[in-house]
Amino acid sequence: MKFIKYEIEQGLYYDLITIYAKTNKNTPFHFTFSESHTLKEVKDRLEDIAIKIDKP
């Protein structure tokens, strides 16, 4: 998995972060999460998504 970019949407009460990435097979995807998640949780979730996308 390769990270491409990220965007932060600032709200009145919370921020949303969107990460854009590509799987190992070069398929682009994105994931949006709130600021309350840890970086480890986000990384694990992105890796799970990438694996599921790359499955035949």
C-alpha positions as CSV (number, residue, x, y, z in Angstrom):
1,M,0.0,0.0,0.0
2,K,1.2,3.5,-0.9
3,F,-0.1,6.7,0.6
4,I,-0.8,9.4,-2.0
5,K,-2.1,12.4,0.0
6,Y,-4.4,13.5,2.8
7,E,-7.0,16.2,3.4
8,I,-8.3,17.6,6.6
9,E,-11.9,19.0,6.9
10,Q,-12.2,21.2,9.9
11,G,-15.6,21.3,11.5
12,L,-17.0,23.2,14.4
13,Y,-16.8,20.3,16.9
14,Y,-14.5,17.8,15.2
15,D,-12.1,17.3,12.3
16,L,-12.3,14.7,9.5
17,I,-9.2,13.3,7.8
18,T,-9.3,11.6,4.4
19,I,-6.4,9.5,3.3
20,Y,-5.9,8.7,-0.4
21,A,-3.8,5.6,-1.1
22,K,-3.1,2.9,-3.7
23,T,-3.1,-0.8,-3.1
24,N,-0.1,-3.0,-4.0
25,K,-1.9,-3.6,-7.4
26,N,-2.1,0.1,-7.9
27,T,-5.9,0.4,-7.3
28,P,-6.7,3.8,-5.8
29,F,-8.9,4.1,-2.7
30,H,-9.7,6.5,0.1
31,F,-10.8,6.3,3.8
32,T,-12.3,9.1,5.9
33,F,-12.0,9.0,9.7
34,S,-12.5,11.3,12.7
35,E,-9.7,12.7,14.7
36,S,-10.6,10.4,17.6
37,H,-8.9,7.4,16.0
38,T,-5.3,6.6,16.7
39,L,-2.7,6.4,13.9
40,K,-2.4,2.6,14.5
41,E,-6.1,2.1,14.1
42,V,-6.1,4.0,10.9
43,K,-3.1,2.2,9.5
44,D,-4.6,-1.2,10.3
45,R,-7.9,-0.3,8.7
46,L,-6.2,1.0,5.5
47,E,-4.2,-2.2,5.3
48,D,-7.3,-4.3,5.7
49,I,-9.1,-2.3,3.0
50,A,-6.1,-2.6,0.6
51,I,-6.0,-6.4,1.1
52,K,-9.7,-6.8,0.4
53,I,-9.6,-4.6,-2.7
54,D,-6.6,-6.7,-4.1
55,K,-8.3,-10.0,-3.6
56,P,-9.4,-11.7,-6.8
